[in-house]
Amino acid sequence: MSVSVTQAVRGSFFDLTVTVTDPQQLPEHARYIEDGLLLLNGGEIVSLQSWEEGRQRLADESRVIDYRGKLIVPGFVDTHIHYPQTEMIGAFGEQLLEWLQQYTFPVESQYHCPEHSAKMSAFFLHQLLSNGTTTALVFGTVHPQSVDALFSAAEALNMRLIAGKVMMDRNAPDYLTETPEESYQQTRKLIERWHNHGRLSYALTPRFAPTSSPALLEKVRQLKAEYPDTWLHTHLSENPQEIEWVKALFPAHDGYLDVYHQYQLTGRRSVFAHCLHLEEKEWDCLHHTDSAAAFCPTSNLFLGSGLFNLKTCWEKGVKLGIGTDVGAGTTFSMLKTLGEAYKVGQLQHYKLAACEAFYHATLGGAQALDLQDRIGNFMPGKEADFVVLDPAVSALQQMRHGNSRDIWEKLFVLMTLGDDRNIACTWVNGQCVWQQKAEVKAA
């Protein structure tokens, strides 16, 4: 039975075809087609093959969208980001707990206003798309209005997004706290309204253990039991001072992760941001529960929080995605974030190869979000989210791209010298939703 084709895209393509448990396996599962043809049926991928093989399926070659000279990769997956913190990115001079009090909480107080939430949601999604990010796991604020606005904006773009209202009932300003029952009721209404609505999904979002009382965590547990296919999104072991605070607040628990685990909040769709200072038993718990970690290099470096251990993460078999963590993170660009991840690895004598880096930003990130069956590569039946990269947008990039010997070196140059200028256009659900300039032409 033949499948109809509604769009055909020509260019160079790179993806990883399967998830792996060892980074050494990645090159054998990498696919690079220098002159390829991607066939789409609406928002779904039909096939990817060479131009010579694929052109036989075309009724009219003149209607092919031609990106020759560009590199097309699956849409980037951001596994941890705060959309309200967009407007205080680059705030100076504090570590985590002081930074929250001085900058984050005052900014988040504005999101009780639907108009402000709508304005910032539109700006935030534009930033994601202009940097090639097509899927994200996103923190809102404690205000339901913040989530309604974000989901409404994402729905208009047909964008795959997972988000949630912050749940927080202590150790924060009064204007941002709620009772456990208020948090439960507001979250429940949001889940009913938005979860599994088109390409939108809901994440239960307790900010982190220090702002969560036992009563609030019990409400989160209750919601997870009532809606078992929702996600859980929170922070874990970002800062040594934070870890000691958690131990003082929860003395009956066996460490930071055990707080979440005992409330049944670990699991296949649970994503824990940072994970910088884990004990061995915590790594093992993440593995055994099939939980995921979000590695946020620019944020970790900016706040001086510590260095994520990629080698241990692989050895312990913990799923991993990359997070920009705006606004402690200093860029929306996944390319720049991967460049910083490389430096974090170098400081620990771990060589983050380009193949592995792009895996974490695409299919690996999809696996961390339990979306590997829907996004992350160009396999038939996947959703048609992808990024068209211009690998040489400056004189320096042109020189390095020109003298790069193979696709691995070209990818590495992109992740070390690249930024938002390299995003030629971004496709979501089979439609071009953002482009650098109107230069798409017919073949």
C-alpha positions in Angstrom: 0.0 0.0 0.0 1.6 3.3 -1.1 1.6 6.3 1.2 0.8 9.7 -0.3 3.5 12.4 -0.3 2.5 16.0 0.4 6.0 17.5 0.8 9.5 16.7 -0.5 12.7 18.2 0.9 16.1 17.9 -0.6 19.4 18.5 1.2 22.1 16.8 3.3 20.7 14.8 6.2 22.2 13.6 9.5 20.5 11.6 12.3 20.9 8.7 14.7 18.7 5.8 13.9 18.4 4.0 17.2 18.9 4.6 21.0 22.0 3.1 22.5 23.4 2.2 25.9 27.1 2.9 25.1 28.4 6.0 23.3 30.9 3.8 21.4 27.9 2.3 19.5 26.7 5.7 18.2 28.8 6.0 15.0 27.5 2.7 13.6 24.0 4.0 14.0 24.6 7.4 12.5 23.2 8.1 9.1 24.6 10.8 6.8 23.2 11.3 3.3 25.0 14.0 1.4 22.3 14.4 -1.2 19.0 13.1 0.3 15.3 13.4 -0.1 12.9 13.5 2.8 9.3 12.7 1.9 6.5 13.9 4.2 2.8 13.1 4.4 1.4 16.1 6.3 3.1 16.1 9.6 4.5 12.6 9.3 7.8 11.3 7.8 7.3 8.9 5.0 10.9 8.1 4.1 14.4 9.4 3.9 16.7 8.1 1.1 19.2 9.3 -1.4 18.0 11.8 -4.0 18.5 9.3 -6.8 16.5 6.6 -5.0 13.8 9.0 -3.8 13.1 11.0 -6.9 11.4 8.0 -8.5 8.6 8.5 -6.1 8.0 12.1 -7.1 5.2 13.1 -9.4 6.7 16.5 -10.0 10.4 17.3 -9.2 9.8 21.0 -9.7 7.9 21.1 -6.4 10.8 19.8 -4.3 11.9 22.2 -1.5 15.6 22.6 -2.2 18.1 23.0 0.7 21.2 21.8 -1.1 24.2 23.3 0.6 22.5 23.0 4.0 22.6 20.2 6.6 19.2 19.0 7.9 19.0 17.4 11.4 16.1 16.4 13.6 14.6 19.2 15.7 16.5 19.9 18.9 14.9 18.7 22.1 15.4 20.9 25.2 14.8 18.8 28.3 14.8 21.6 30.9 14.0 25.3 30.5 12.0 28.0 32.4 10.0 30.2 30.0 9.3 33.0 32.6 13.0 33.4 33.3 13.6 34.5 29.7 13.4 38.1 30.7 16.1 37.9 33.4 18.6 35.8 31.5 22.2 36.9 32.2 21.4 38.2 35.8 24.7 38.9 37.5 26.6 37.5 40.4 24.8 34.9 42.5 24.7 31.2 43.1 21.5 29.2 43.0 19.6 30.1 46.2 20.5 33.8 46.3 19.8 34.0 42.6 16.3 32.7 43.1 15.5 35.2 45.8 17.1 38.2 44.0 16.1 37.7 40.4 13.8 34.7 39.7 11.0 35.1 42.2 10.4 38.9 41.5 10.2 38.2 37.7 7.9 35.2 38.1 5.5 37.4 40.2 4.3 39.1 36.9 2.8 35.9 35.5 -0.5 36.3 37.3 -1.3 38.6 34.4 -2.7 36.7 31.3 -1.5 39.5 28.9 2.0 39.4 30.2 2.0 35.6 30.1 0.8 35.6 26.5 3.4 38.2 25.4 6.2 36.3 26.9 5.0 32.9 25.7 5.1 34.2 22.1 8.6 35.6 22.6 9.8 32.4 24.3 8.5 30.1 21.5 10.0 32.4 18.9 13.4 32.1 20.7 13.1 28.3 20.7 12.2 28.0 17.0 14.8 30.5 15.9 17.4 28.3 17.6 16.1 25.1 16.1 14.4 23.7 19.2 11.1 22.0 18.2 10.3 20.2 21.5 10.8 21.3 25.1 10.0 20.4 28.7 9.1 23.7 30.3 8.6 25.3 33.7 5.8 27.9 34.0 5.2 29.8 37.2 2.9 29.1 40.1 0.1 30.9 38.2 -2.2 28.8 36.0 -2.4 31.7 33.6 1.3 31.2 32.7 0.6 27.6 31.5 -2.6 28.5 29.7 -0.8 31.1 27.7 2.2 28.9 26.9 0.0 26.0 25.7 -2.2 28.3 23.7 0.8 29.7 21.9 2.3 26.3 21.2 -1.1 24.9 20.0 -1.2 27.6 17.4 2.1 26.3 16.0 1.2 22.6 16.3 4.4 22.3 18.4 5.2 19.4 20.7 5.5 20.8 24.1 5.4 19.5 27.7 4.9 22.0 30.4 3.4 22.5 33.9 2.5 25.0 36.6 5.1 25.3 39.4 3.9 23.7 42.6 5.3 25.5 45.6 4.0 26.0 49.2 7.0 27.1 51.3 10.4 28.8 51.4 9.4 31.3 48.8 7.7 34.7 48.9 4.1 34.8 49.9 3.1 36.1 46.5 4.3 32.9 44.9 3.2 30.3 47.4 -0.1 28.3 47.5 -1.7 25.7 49.8 -1.3 22.0 48.8 -5.0 21.8 48.1 -4.9 24.9 45.9 -2.0 23.5 44.0 -3.8 20.2 43.5 -7.0 21.7 42.3 -5.3 24.2 39.9 -3.0 21.5 38.5 -5.8 19.1 38.0 -7.8 21.6 36.0 -4.8 22.3 33.8 -4.2 18.6 33.2 -7.8 18.1 32.2 -7.6 21.1 29.9 -4.3 20.5 28.2 -2.8 17.0 28.7 -2.8 15.0 25.5 -4.4 17.9 23.7 -3.0 17.7 20.2 0.8 17.6 20.6 0.7 19.1 24.1 1.4 17.2 27.3 1.4 18.1 31.0 4.3 17.8 33.5 3.7 17.8 37.2 6.1 20.5 38.3 7.1 20.8 42.0 9.9 23.4 41.8 12.2 21.4 44.0 12.2 19.7 47.4 13.0 22.8 49.5 9.9 24.7 48.3 7.7 21.5 48.7 6.2 20.5 52.1 5.4 16.9 52.7 1.7 17.7 52.3 2.4 19.2 48.8 4.5 16.3 47.7 1.7 14.0 48.8 -0.6 16.0 46.4 1.9 15.6 43.6 2.0 11.8 44.3 -1.8 11.8 44.3 -1.9 13.5 40.9 0.7 11.2 39.4 -1.5 8.2 40.6 -4.6 9.8 39.0 -2.9 10.7 35.8 -0.1 8.1 35.4 0.8 9.2 31.8 1.8 12.7 32.8 5.4 13.8 33.2 7.2 14.8 36.4 9.7 17.7 36.1 11.8 19.1 38.9 15.3 19.8 40.1 17.8 17.5 41.8 21.2 18.1 43.4 22.2 21.3 41.6 24.1 23.0 44.4 25.9 21.7 47.5 24.1 24.2 49.8 20.8 23.1 48.3 21.5 19.5 49.1 22.3 20.2 52.7 19.1 22.2 53.0 17.1 19.3 51.7 18.7 17.0 54.2 17.8 19.4 57.0 14.2 19.7 55.8 13.7 16.0 55.2 15.8 14.3 57.9 13.9 11.0 57.7 14.8 10.5 54.1 18.0 8.9 52.7 19.3 11.9 50.7 17.8 14.3 48.1 16.5 11.8 45.5 14.9 9.7 48.2 12.5 12.5 48.9 11.0 12.2 45.4 11.4 8.5 45.3 9.4 7.9 48.5 6.6 10.0 47.1 6.6 7.7 44.0 7.8 10.6 41.8 10.6 8.7 40.1 9.9 6.7 36.9 9.8 6.5 33.1 8.5 10.1 32.5 10.3 11.7 35.4 13.0 14.2 34.4 15.4 15.6 37.0 17.4 18.7 36.0 21.1 19.0 36.9 22.1 15.9 38.9 25.5 17.3 39.6 26.3 16.0 43.0 24.6 12.6 43.1 25.6 9.7 45.4 26.1 6.3 43.9 22.9 5.1 45.3 21.1 8.0 43.6 22.5 7.2 40.2 21.4 3.6 40.8 17.9 4.7 41.8 17.6 6.8 38.6 18.6 3.8 36.5 16.3 1.3 38.3 13.3 3.5 38.1 14.0 4.5 34.4 14.1 8.1 35.3 16.0 10.7 33.2 18.6 13.5 33.9 18.8 16.8 32.1 22.3 18.1 31.7 22.4 21.9 31.7 26.0 23.0 31.0 25.6 26.8 30.5 23.5 27.1 33.7 25.8 25.0 35.8 28.8 27.0 34.7 27.0 30.4 35.0 25.9 29.7 38.6 29.0 27.9 39.5 27.0 24.9 40.5 29.4 22.1 39.4 30.2 19.8 36.5 27.9 17.1 35.2 29.5 13.6 34.9 28.7 12.3 31.5 30.9 9.2 31.9 29.1 8.2 35.1 25.7 8.8 33.5 26.6 6.3 30.7 28.1 3.8 33.1 25.0 3.9 35.3 22.7 3.6 32.4 20.7 6.7 33.1 18.8 8.4 30.3 20.0 11.8 29.4 18.8 14.9 27.6 20.3 18.4 27.2 18.7 21.4 28.9 19.4 25.1 28.2 17.9 26.0 31.5 17.1 29.6 30.5 17.3 31.9 32.5 20.3 30.6 34.6 21.4 29.1 31.3 22.7 31.8 29.1 21.5 30.8 25.6 18.5 29.3 23.8 21.0 27.9 21.2 21.4 24.1 21.4 24.6 24.5 19.3 26.2 26.8 21.9 24.9 24.6 24.7 26.6 21.5 23.1 29.8 23.5 22.8 29.7 24.2 26.6 28.9 20.6 27.3 32.1 19.7 25.4 34.0 22.0 27.7 32.4 20.5 30.8 33.5 17.0 29.6 37.1 18.3 28.9 37.4 19.5 32.5 36.8 15.9 33.5 38.9 14.2 30.8 35.8 13.1 28.9 35.8 13.8 25.2 32.3 14.6 24.0 32.3 13.7 20.3 30.0 15.5 17.9 28.1 12.3 17.2 27.3 11.9 20.9 26.5 15.5 21.4 23.9 15.6 18.5 22.5 12.3 19.8 21.8 13.9 23.2 20.2 16.9 21.5 17.9 14.8 19.3 17.1 11.2 19.8 18.7 10.9 23.2 16.7 13.9 24.4 13.5 12.3 22.9 14.3 9.1 24.9 14.7 11.1 28.1 11.2 12.5 27.5 9.8 9.1 26.5 9.1 10.4 23.1 11.6 8.3 21.1 8.7 6.7 19.2 7.5 10.1 18.0 10.5 12.4 17.4 14.3 12.4 17.3 15.2 11.1 13.9 13.9 10.7 10.3 12.5 7.2 10.6 9.2 6.5 8.8 6.2 7.4 10.9 8.0 9.9 13.1 6.7 13.5 13.4 8.2 15.9 10.9 10.1 18.2 13.2 13.5 19.2 11.8 16.1 22.0 11.5 17.9 23.2 8.4 21.4 24.3 9.3 23.6 26.6 7.3 27.0 25.4 8.3 28.9 28.5 7.1 27.5 31.9 8.0 30.7 33.7 8.8 34.1 33.9 7.2 35.6 31.8 10.0 32.9 29.2 9.7 33.3 29.1 5.9 37.0 28.5 6.3 36.6 25.7 8.9 33.7 24.1 7.1 35.7 24.1 3.9 38.7 22.4 5.4 36.7 19.9 7.5 37.5 16.4 6.4 34.2 14.6 7.1 30.8 15.0 8.7 32.1 14.4 12.2 34.4 17.4 11.9 31.7 19.5 10.3 29.3 18.7 13.2 32.0 19.5 15.7 32.7 22.9 14.1 29.0 23.6 14.2 28.7 22.9 17.9 31.8 24.9 18.8 31.5 27.9 16.5 27.7 27.8 15.8 24.8 29.8 17.2 21.4 31.1 16.1 22.8 32.5 12.9 23.3 28.9 11.6 19.6 28.1 11.9 18.3 28.6 8.3 14.8 27.5 9.1 12.8 25.3 11.5 10.0 22.9 10.6 7.3 21.8 13.0 4.8 19.1 12.2 5.6 19.2 8.5 5.5 23.0 8.1 8.2 25.6 8.0 7.4 27.8 11.0 10.5 30.0 11.1 13.2 30.9 8.7 16.2 33.2 8.7 15.4 34.8 5.4 13.2 34.0 2.4 15.6 32.0 0.3 13.8 28.6 -0.1 13.7 27.9 -3.8 12.3 25.1 -6.0 14.7 22.4 -7.3 
